[in-house]
Amino acid sequence: MTYWGADDVDTDCATVVANGGTVTEDPQDSEFGRVAANTDCCGATLKLVGV
């Protein structure tokens, strides 16, 4: 799993969807900050983590 730091996880999830990807785990608060899982249009997965 690849992790990417994001200033705004919710906005970045909307950008993923707008560009053909899928949000596989909705943004949620965790002990590490706000996180969400996504899949791009080619099937690669990544997690966004709020920084």
Beta strands, then each sheet from edge to edge (+ up, - down):
strand 1: 2-6
strand 2: 22-30
strand 3: 33-39
strand 4: 45-50
sheet 1: 1+ 4+ 3- 2+
end
